[in-house]
Amino acid sequence: MVGAIPFDIAAPCALRAPLSATFTVGPIRPNEADAVLPTVTTVVADPSGDEHVRRVRRLVERIKSGELDKVVAARSLLVTCEDTISPMALLHQLVALDHVGNGFSVDLAPAGPHWEGRALVGASPEVLIRREGNEVSCWPLAGTAPRSHDPAIDAERADTLLQSSKNLHEHAFVVDWLREQLSPLCESLIVAPQPTLFPTPAVWHLGTPIRGTLRAPSISALDVALAVHPTPAVGGTPHQEALRAIREIEGDRGFYAGAVGWCNAEGDGEWMVAIRCAEVYRNTARAFAGGGIVDGSDPDEELAETSVKLRTLLAAMGVSDATVR
């Protein structure tokens, strides 16, 4: 089984059961016809930066009232090009910018007629779940600080992130959720006592490695992924209240913040959180980014965080922040 799971697990998935699969080692090499991305004509924010700030401010008020503890607020950029965008060309550029190389391009057509001709393309840093035999692992990421080209400033930002009570608080919600969801599936579970730093080219994340031994060999990687998704790293807590707030504010996220990956006949597999990605359709690419909102979140800082996260995709398409309107 290979493909994508949407953010809303009640919505149709884009999964296929291929008769065969080919595994290769080495860099992605798109066909010559698919190797070049077309020129970008416009980049439009949805919602605008000002509206995102207002949304975050309202969410902080709801958190202070006790309705929510954490909720992830996302926004998108609609990138329009002169010609059709090749998903493979975009994937090639994203992987070139990603030192980990966790790139993906998923045909979304199996999810239904609306998704015909659409692809989800990205390079995610976050492992939702990985299963090898009876061993299962994940590395949730929550809590973020922007990187700097100055090594001294970069190190200072990383250290500040490790000491940030706000970011540690945000991260703990995710770890607690995974512990709660994985415990019934595992006969043993090891959760690192403290988060560590996880770098990407654009940001520092807080990450906590989690490892477990499954209770039964019949529990597949897909079973585990569906049991834990969506985590508070992309949703929030309390779980249902946060998902309801996201639907009210953003509408349907589609496959953004869902999961992409594979599961074989033995139950082994790997699923990544579908972040740092874009939905590609004809000559457009809708890129997404979000940030966790908790008590003490600053709306302007949250807007800046999403802008930093969007830079990688913009850079892959040859545009800068200044192009956004």
Backbone hydrogen bonds in HBPLUS format (Angstrom, degrees):
<---DONOR---> <-ACCEPTOR-->    atom                        ^
c    i                          cat <-CA-CA->   ^        H-A-AA   ^      H-
h    n   atom  resd res      DA  || num        DHA   H-A  angle D-A-AA Bond
n    s   type  num  typ     dist DA aas  dist angle  dist       angle   num
A0263-CYS N   A0001-MET O   2.78 MM 262  5.14 146.1  1.89 151.7 156.5     1
A0002-VAL N   A0016-ARG O   2.90 MM  14  5.45 152.8  1.98 151.9 160.5     2
A0016-ARG N   A0002-VAL O   2.87 MM  14  5.45 154.7  1.93 152.1 160.2     3
A0003-GLY N   A0261-GLY O   3.03 MM 258  5.76 156.5  2.09 163.4 166.6     4
A0261-GLY N   A0003-GLY O   3.01 MM 258  5.76 159.6  2.05 160.4 166.1     5
A0004-ALA N   A0014-ALA O   2.91 MM  10  5.05 157.2  1.97 123.4 129.1     6
A0014-ALA N   A0004-ALA O   2.90 MM  10  5.05 165.1  1.92 155.4 158.1     7
A0005-ILE N   A0259-ALA O   2.70 MM 254  5.03 160.4  1.74 154.9 160.8     8
A0259-ALA N   A0005-ILE O   2.95 MM 254  5.03 154.0  2.02 137.9 143.2     9
A0007-PHE N   A0254-GLY O   3.02 MM 247  6.22 165.7  2.04 158.9 160.9    10
A0011-ALA N   A0008-ASP O   2.95 MM   3  5.60 164.3  1.97 121.8 127.0    11
A0034-ASP N   A0031-ASN O   2.80 MM   3  5.18 139.8  1.96 110.0 122.6    12
A0035-ALA N   A0032-GLU O   3.34 MM   3  5.12 169.0  2.35 103.2 105.7    13
A0082-GLU N   A0039-THR O   2.87 MM  43  5.69 151.4  1.95 160.9 170.5    14
A0041-THR N   A0080-THR O   2.75 MM  39  5.74 166.8  1.77 149.7 154.4    15
A0042-THR N   A0080-THR O   3.33 MM  38  5.30 161.5  2.37 134.3 138.9    16
A0080-THR N   A0042-THR O   2.92 MM  38  5.30 169.6  1.93 153.3 156.7    17
A0325-ARG N   A0043-VAL O   3.14 MM 282  6.49 145.2  2.27 146.8 156.0    18
A0044-VAL N   A0078-LEU O   3.04 MM  34  5.18 162.7  2.07 134.8 138.6    19
A0078-LEU N   A0044-VAL O   2.80 MM  34  5.18 167.8  1.81 152.7 152.8    20
A0046-ASP N   A0076-SER O   2.78 MM  30  5.20 165.9  1.80 155.7 152.6    21
A0076-SER N   A0046-ASP O   2.87 MM  30  5.20 156.1  1.93 133.0 140.8    22
A0052-HIS N   A0048-SER O   2.94 MM   4  6.23 155.1  2.00 152.6 159.9    23
A0053-VAL N   A0049-GLY O   3.04 MM   4  6.32 156.4  2.10 149.0 154.8    24
A0054-ARG N   A0050-ASP O   3.06 MM   4  6.39 155.6  2.13 144.3 150.9    25
A0055-ARG N   A0051-GLU O   2.87 MM   4  6.16 155.3  1.93 149.8 156.6    26
A0056-VAL N   A0052-HIS O   2.93 MM   4  6.20 163.3  1.96 153.2 157.0    27
A0057-ARG N   A0053-VAL O   2.95 MM   4  6.17 159.0  1.99 148.9 155.0    28
A0058-ARG N   A0054-ARG O   3.01 MM   4  6.29 156.7  2.07 148.8 154.2    29
A0059-LEU N   A0055-ARG O   2.94 MM   4  6.24 152.8  2.02 148.5 156.6    30
A0060-VAL N   A0056-VAL O   2.89 MM   4  6.17 154.9  1.95 154.2 160.5    31
A0061-GLU N   A0057-ARG O   3.15 MM   4  6.45 151.9  2.24 142.6 149.8    32
A0062-ARG N   A0058-ARG O   3.07 MM   4  6.41 149.6  2.17 143.2 151.2    33
A0063-ILE N   A0059-LEU O   2.90 MM   4  6.20 145.4  2.02 146.2 156.2    34
A0064-LYS N   A0060-VAL O   2.88 MM   4  6.14 159.6  1.92 150.8 156.0    35
A0065-SER N   A0061-GLU O   3.03 MM   4  6.24 138.0  2.21 138.4 149.5    36
A0067-GLU N   A0062-ARG O   3.14 MM   5  5.61 135.6  2.35 175.0 168.1    37
A0066-GLY N   A0063-ILE O   3.01 MM   3  5.25 154.4  2.07 106.5 114.7    38
A0069-ASP N   A0237-THR O   2.83 MM 168  5.53 157.9  1.88 142.5 144.9    39
A0070-LYS N   A0237-THR O   2.96 MM 167  5.19 157.7  2.01 154.6 153.7    40
A0237-THR N   A0070-LYS O   2.85 MM 167  5.19 152.2  1.93 133.0 138.0    41
A0071-VAL N   A0293-ILE O   3.08 MM 222  5.28 150.5  2.17 139.3 148.5    42
A0293-ILE N   A0071-VAL O   2.77 MM 222  5.28 157.6  1.82 137.8 145.7    43
A0072-VAL N   A0235-GLY O   2.81 MM 163  5.41 149.6  1.90 166.9 163.7    44
A0073-ALA N   A0291-GLY O   3.03 MM 218  5.64 153.1  2.10 159.7 152.2    45
A0291-GLY N   A0073-ALA O   3.03 MM 218  5.64 145.9  2.15 136.1 144.2    46
A0075-ARG N   A0289-ALA O   2.90 MM 214  5.79 156.9  1.95 164.2 167.4    47
A0289-ALA N   A0075-ARG O   3.08 MM 214  5.79 148.8  2.18 164.5 167.8    48
A0077-LEU N   A0287-ALA O   2.83 MM 210  5.16 147.3  1.94 141.4 151.1    49
A0287-ALA N   A0077-LEU O   2.85 MM 210  5.16 152.4  1.93 156.6 155.2    50
A0079-VAL N   A0285-ALA O   2.85 MM 206  5.10 172.6  1.85 148.0 148.5    51
A0285-ALA N   A0079-VAL O   2.85 MM 206  5.10 147.2  1.95 143.9 153.5    52
A0081-CYS N   A0283-ASN O   2.82 MM 202  5.27 160.6  1.86 164.1 168.4    53
A0085-ILE N   A0282-ARG O   2.83 MM 197  6.09 169.9  1.84 151.9 149.0    54
A0089-ALA N   A0086-SER O   3.09 MM   3  5.22 121.6  2.45 100.7 115.0    55
A0090-LEU N   A0086-SER O   3.13 MM   4  6.47 161.5  2.16 158.0 162.5    56
A0091-LEU N   A0087-PRO O   2.86 MM   4  6.06 159.3  1.90 149.1 155.6    57
A0092-HIS N   A0088-MET O   2.93 MM   4  6.05 158.2  1.97 144.0 149.6    58
A0093-GLN N   A0089-ALA O   3.17 MM   4  6.45 157.1  2.22 145.6 150.5    59
A0094-LEU N   A0090-LEU O   2.95 MM   4  6.20 161.9  1.99 154.8 159.9    60
A0095-VAL N   A0091-LEU O   2.94 MM   4  6.10 168.0  1.96 159.2 161.5    61
A0096-ALA N   A0092-HIS O   3.14 MM   4  6.25 149.5  2.24 139.7 148.1    62
A0097-LEU N   A0093-GLN O   3.26 MM   4  6.53 133.7  2.49 138.7 149.6    63
A0097-LEU N   A0094-LEU O   3.09 MM   3  5.22 134.5  2.31  98.3 110.6    64
A0098-ASP N   A0095-VAL O   3.11 MM   3  4.91 152.9  2.19  98.3 106.7    65
A0124-SER N   A0102-ASN O   3.05 MM  22  5.72 125.2  2.36 166.7 151.3    66
A0104-PHE N   A0122-GLY O   2.87 MM  18  5.49 147.5  1.98 153.7 151.5    67
A0122-GLY N   A0104-PHE O   3.02 MM  18  5.49 157.3  2.07 150.0 153.5    68
A0106-VAL N   A0120-LEU O   2.89 MM  14  5.13 158.2  1.94 140.4 147.5    69
A0120-LEU N   A0106-VAL O   2.90 MM  14  5.13 154.1  1.97 142.7 149.2    70
A0108-LEU N   A0118-ARG O   3.01 MM  10  5.65 171.3  2.02 148.8 149.8    71
A0111-ALA N   A0108-LEU O   3.02 MM   3  5.86 164.6  2.05 128.0 132.9    72
A0112-GLY N   A0109-ALA O   3.03 MM   3  5.80 173.4  2.03 128.9 130.7    73
A0115-TRP N   A0112-GLY O   3.01 MM   3  5.67 143.4  2.14 119.4 128.7    74
A0116-GLU N   A0113-PRO O   3.15 MM   3  5.36 168.8  2.16 112.2 115.7    75
A0118-ARG N   A0115-TRP O   3.07 MM   3  5.35 157.6  2.12 135.2 133.4    76
A0119-ALA N   A0280-VAL O   2.99 MM 161  5.16 152.0  2.07 141.9 150.3    77
A0280-VAL N   A0119-ALA O   2.74 MM 161  5.16 162.4  1.77 162.2 164.3    78
A0121-VAL N   A0278-ALA O   2.92 MM 157  5.42 170.4  1.93 162.5 163.7    79
A0278-ALA N   A0121-VAL O   2.76 MM 157  5.42 149.4  1.85 151.8 162.0    80
A0123-ALA N   A0276-ARG O   3.23 MM 153  5.90 154.4  2.30 147.5 150.8    81
A0273-VAL N   A0126-GLU O   2.97 MM 147  5.62 163.1  1.99 153.2 158.8    82
A0139-TRP N   A0127-VAL O   3.40 MM  12  5.53 175.7  2.41 142.0 142.9    83
A0128-LEU N   A0271-TRP O   2.85 MM 143  5.51 136.1  2.04 135.6 148.7    84
A0129-ILE N   A0271-TRP O   3.10 MM 142  5.35 160.1  2.14 145.8 148.6    85
A0271-TRP N   A0129-ILE O   2.84 MM 142  5.35 164.2  1.87 166.0 169.0    86
A0130-ARG N   A0137-SER O   2.81 MM   7  5.24 140.6  1.97 155.5 162.5    87
A0137-SER N   A0130-ARG O   2.86 MM   7  5.24 150.4  1.95 148.5 157.2    88
A0131-ARG N   A0269-GLY O   2.87 MM 138  5.38 168.6  1.88 159.9 162.5    89
A0269-GLY N   A0131-ARG O   3.16 MM 138  5.38 158.7  2.21 136.6 139.9    90
A0132-GLU N   A0135-GLU O   2.88 MM   3  5.31 161.6  1.91 155.8 162.0    91
A0135-GLU N   A0132-GLU O   3.08 MM   3  5.31 152.8  2.15 130.1 128.3    92
A0214-LEU N   A0134-ASN O   2.73 MM  80  5.19 168.3  1.74 161.4 161.8    93
A0136-VAL N   A0212-GLY O   2.85 MM  76  5.20 168.1  1.87 149.3 151.4    94
A0212-GLY N   A0136-VAL O   2.80 MM  76  5.20 152.9  1.87 159.3 160.0    95
A0138-CYS N   A0210-ILE O   2.98 MM  72  5.36 150.8  2.07 148.0 152.1    96
A0210-ILE N   A0138-CYS O   2.97 MM  72  5.36 159.3  2.02 163.7 160.1    97
A0208-THR N   A0140-PRO O   3.31 MM  68  5.90 148.1  2.41 150.0 159.1    98
A0142-ALA N   A0206-LEU O   3.07 MM  64  5.60 156.3  2.13 153.9 161.2    99
A0206-LEU N   A0143-GLY O   2.99 MM  63  5.27 136.7  2.18 140.8 144.8   100
A0145-ALA N   A0204-TRP O   2.97 MM  59  5.11 146.9  2.08 140.2 145.4   101
A0204-TRP N   A0145-ALA O   2.68 MM  59  5.11 165.4  1.70 161.3 166.6   102
A0147-ARG N   A0202-ALA O   2.92 MM  55  5.48 164.0  1.94 140.6 135.4   103
A0154-ASP N   A0150-ASP O   2.83 MM   4  5.97 163.1  1.86 162.6 168.5   104
A0155-ALA N   A0151-PRO O   2.97 MM   4  6.08 159.1  2.02 144.0 148.7   105
A0156-GLU N   A0152-ALA O   3.02 MM   4  6.23 152.4  2.10 143.1 151.0   106
A0157-ARG N   A0153-ILE O   2.90 MM   4  6.17 156.9  1.95 152.2 157.8   107
A0158-ALA N   A0154-ASP O   3.03 MM   4  6.29 155.1  2.09 146.2 153.0   108
A0159-ASP N   A0155-ALA O   3.00 MM   4  6.22 161.0  2.03 148.1 152.8   109
A0160-THR N   A0156-GLU O   2.90 MM   4  6.10 157.7  1.95 148.2 154.8   110
A0161-LEU N   A0157-ARG O   2.96 MM   4  6.15 152.7  2.03 145.0 152.0   111
A0162-LEU N   A0158-ALA O   3.10 MM   4  6.42 155.3  2.16 146.8 152.8   112
A0163-GLN N   A0159-ASP O   3.17 MM   4  6.44 134.9  2.39 140.8 152.4   113
A0163-GLN N   A0160-THR O   3.16 MM   3  5.16 132.4  2.40  94.8 107.6   114
A0164-SER N   A0160-THR O   2.99 MM   4  5.97 110.7  2.48 139.6 156.5   115
A0164-SER N   A0161-LEU O   3.21 MM   3  5.06 155.8  2.27 100.1 107.4   116
A0168-LEU N   A0164-SER O   2.91 MM   4  6.06 160.0  1.95 153.3 159.6   117
A0169-HIS N   A0165-SER O   2.90 MM   4  5.89 152.1  1.98 141.5 149.0   118
A0170-GLU N   A0166-LYS O   3.02 MM   4  6.27 158.2  2.06 145.1 150.9   119
A0171-HIS N   A0167-ASN O   2.89 MM   4  6.06 156.9  1.94 145.2 151.6   120
A0172-ALA N   A0168-LEU O   2.96 MM   4  6.10 151.6  2.05 143.9 151.0   121
A0174-VAL N   A0171-HIS O   3.04 MM   3  5.49 126.2  2.34 108.5 121.0   122
A0175-VAL N   A0171-HIS O   3.22 MM   4  6.60 163.7  2.25 155.4 159.5   123
A0176-ASP N   A0172-ALA O   2.89 MM   4  5.96 167.7  1.90 154.9 158.6   124
A0177-TRP N   A0173-PHE O   3.12 MM   4  6.22 154.4  2.19 138.5 145.2   125
A0178-LEU N   A0174-VAL O   3.04 MM   4  6.32 165.0  2.06 154.8 158.1   126
A0179-ARG N   A0175-VAL O   2.93 MM   4  6.14 160.7  1.97 152.8 158.4   127
A0180-GLU N   A0176-ASP O   2.99 MM   4  6.15 157.7  2.04 145.8 151.9   128
A0181-GLN N   A0177-TRP O   2.89 MM   4  6.15 155.9  1.95 153.0 159.5   129
A0182-LEU N   A0178-LEU O   2.85 MM   4  5.78 156.5  1.91 149.2 155.3   130
A0183-SER N   A0179-ARG O   3.07 MM   4  5.82 151.1  2.15 140.8 147.1   131
A0185-LEU N   A0182-LEU O   2.90 MM   3  5.29 137.4  2.09 112.3 125.1   132
A0186-CYS N   A0182-LEU O   3.08 MM   4  6.18 125.9  2.39 151.8 166.8   133
A0186-CYS N   A0183-SER O   3.28 MM   3  5.25 147.0  2.39 101.1 110.1   134
A0215-ARG N   A0185-LEU O   2.86 MM  30  5.84 161.1  1.90 148.5 144.9   135
A0187-GLU N   A0213-THR O   2.78 MM  26  5.81 147.5  1.88 163.8 174.6   136
A0213-THR N   A0188-SER O   2.99 MM  25  5.41 153.1  2.07 143.3 148.5   137
A0190-ILE N   A0211-ARG O   2.68 MM  21  5.20 174.0  1.68 169.2 171.3   138
A0211-ARG N   A0190-ILE O   2.94 MM  21  5.20 163.2  1.97 149.0 154.5   139
A0192-ALA N   A0209-PRO O   3.27 MM  17  5.93 169.0  2.28 172.1 175.5   140
A0196-THR N   A0207-GLY O   2.76 MM  11  5.35 165.9  1.78 158.8 158.4   141
A0207-GLY N   A0196-THR O   2.82 MM  11  5.35 162.5  1.85 157.0 162.1   142
A0198-PHE N   A0205-HIS O   2.79 MM   7  4.94 155.6  1.85 148.1 148.9   143
A0205-HIS N   A0198-PHE O   2.79 MM   7  4.94 150.5  1.88 139.7 149.5   144
A0200-THR N   A0203-VAL O   2.87 MM   3  5.36 149.6  1.97 167.2 176.7   145
A0219-ILE N   A0216-ALA O   3.22 MM   3  5.88 170.9  2.23 119.1 121.9   146
A0224-VAL N   A0220-SER O   3.05 MM   4  6.40 159.0  2.10 151.4 156.1   147
A0221-ALA N   A0267-GLY O   2.80 MM  46  5.68 145.6  1.92 141.5 151.0   148
A0225-ALA N   A0221-ALA O   2.93 MM   4  6.14 160.1  1.97 147.6 153.6   149
A0226-LEU N   A0222-LEU O   2.98 MM   4  6.16 163.5  2.01 152.2 155.6   150
A0227-ALA N   A0223-ASP O   3.05 MM   4  6.23 136.4  2.24 137.7 149.8   151
A0227-ALA N   A0224-VAL O   3.07 MM   3  4.97 124.7  2.39  92.5 107.5   152
A0228-VAL N   A0224-VAL O   3.16 MM   4  6.44 141.0  2.32 149.9 158.2   153
A0229-HIS N   A0225-ALA O   3.00 MM   4  5.93 143.8  2.14 150.4 159.7   154
A0234-VAL N   A0231-THR O   3.07 MM   3  5.92 164.8  2.09 124.4 127.7   155
A0235-GLY N   A0231-THR O   2.90 MM   4  5.92 143.1  2.04 143.3 153.2   156
A0242-ALA N   A0238-PRO O   2.89 MM   4  5.95 158.0  1.94 159.9 166.3   157
A0243-LEU N   A0239-HIS O   3.05 MM   4  6.34 162.0  2.09 153.8 158.8   158
A0244-ARG N   A0240-GLN O   2.94 MM   4  6.11 152.7  2.02 145.6 153.2   159
A0245-ALA N   A0241-GLU O   3.01 MM   4  6.26 154.5  2.08 143.8 150.4   160
A0246-ILE N   A0242-ALA O   2.98 MM   4  6.27 154.5  2.04 150.1 156.8   161
A0247-ARG N   A0243-LEU O   3.06 MM   4  6.31 159.2  2.10 146.5 151.5   162
A0248-GLU N   A0244-ARG O   3.00 MM   4  6.26 156.3  2.06 148.5 155.1   163
A0249-ILE N   A0245-ALA O   3.03 MM   4  6.20 157.0  2.08 148.5 153.9   164
A0250-GLU N   A0246-ILE O   2.77 MM   4  5.60 164.7  1.79 154.9 160.0   165
A0251-GLY N   A0247-ARG O   3.01 MM   4  4.47 134.9  2.22 109.7 121.6   166
A0256-TYR N   A0253-ARG O   3.32 MM   3  5.65 149.8  2.42 137.3 132.2   167
A0258-GLY N   A0255-PHE O   3.06 MM   3  5.10 147.3  2.17 129.2 124.3   168
A0257-ALA N   A0274-ALA O   2.79 MM  17  4.72 158.7  1.84 151.7 144.2   169
A0274-ALA N   A0258-GLY O   3.00 MM  16  5.07 174.1  2.00 118.2 120.0   170
A0260-VAL N   A0272-MET O   2.92 MM  12  5.34 155.0  1.98 147.9 156.0   171
A0272-MET N   A0260-VAL O   2.74 MM  12  5.34 163.8  1.77 163.3 161.3   172
A0262-TRP N   A0270-GLU O   3.03 MM   8  5.74 151.5  2.12 145.7 152.6   173
A0270-GLU N   A0262-TRP O   3.13 MM   8  5.74 131.3  2.38 136.9 150.2   174
A0264-ASN N   A0268-ASP O   2.82 MM   4  5.62 158.4  1.87 161.9 169.0   175
A0267-GLY N   A0264-ASN O   2.95 MM   3  5.35 159.8  1.99 113.4 119.9   176
A0275-ILE N   A0273-VAL O   2.83 MM   2  5.78 129.2  2.09 112.9  97.0   177
A0288-PHE N   A0277-CYS O   3.19 MM  11  6.22 157.7  2.24 172.0 170.5   178
A0279-GLU N   A0286-ARG O   2.85 MM   7  5.10 151.3  1.93 137.1 139.3   179
A0286-ARG N   A0279-GLU O   2.94 MM   7  5.10 164.5  1.96 137.9 139.5   180
A0281-TYR N   A0284-THR O   2.92 MM   3  5.35 166.0  1.94 147.6 151.6   181
A0284-THR N   A0281-TYR O   2.91 MM   3  5.35 157.9  1.96 129.9 137.1   182
A0297-SER N   A0294-VAL O   2.99 MM   3  5.54 155.2  2.05 143.2 140.7   183
A0301-GLU N   A0298-ASP O   3.06 MM   3  5.29 117.1  2.48 104.8 120.1   184
A0302-GLU N   A0298-ASP O   2.93 MM   4  6.20 151.4  2.02 156.2 165.6   185
A0303-LEU N   A0299-PRO O   3.02 MM   4  6.30 151.0  2.11 145.6 152.6   186
A0304-ALA N   A0300-ASP O   3.04 MM   4  6.30 160.0  2.09 144.5 149.9   187
A0305-GLU N   A0301-GLU O   2.91 MM   4  6.16 147.7  2.02 143.4 152.2   188
A0306-THR N   A0302-GLU O   3.19 MM   4  6.51 158.4  2.24 147.2 150.9   189
A0307-SER N   A0303-LEU O   3.09 MM   4  6.39 153.6  2.16 148.2 156.0   190
A0308-VAL N   A0304-ALA O   2.99 MM   4  6.28 155.5  2.05 150.8 156.4   191
A0309-LYS N   A0305-GLU O   3.06 MM   4  6.33 160.8  2.10 150.2 155.2   192
A0310-LEU N   A0306-THR O   3.00 MM   4  6.19 139.9  2.17 142.7 153.0   193
A0311-ARG N   A0308-VAL O   3.18 MM   3  5.33 148.7  2.29 102.2 111.3   194
A0314-LEU N   A0310-LEU O   3.10 MM   4  6.36 164.5  2.13 155.6 160.5   195
A0315-ALA N   A0311-ARG O   2.71 MM   4  5.87 159.2  1.75 154.4 160.2   196
A0316-ALA N   A0312-THR O   2.95 MM   4  6.18 151.0  2.03 143.5 151.5   197
A0317-MET N   A0313-LEU O   3.15 MM   4  6.43 136.8  2.34 139.6 150.2   198
A0317-MET N   A0314-LEU O   3.08 MM   3  5.17 130.4  2.34  96.0 109.3   199
A0319-VAL N   A0314-LEU O   2.92 MM   5  5.23 175.6  1.93 144.4 143.1   200
A0318-GLY N   A0315-ALA O   3.01 MM   3  4.91 159.4  2.05 101.5 107.6   201
A0323-THR N   A0320-SER O   3.02 MM   3  5.70 161.3  2.05 118.8 124.4   202
A0324-VAL N   A0321-ASP O   3.02 MM   3  5.62 158.4  2.07 118.7 124.8   203
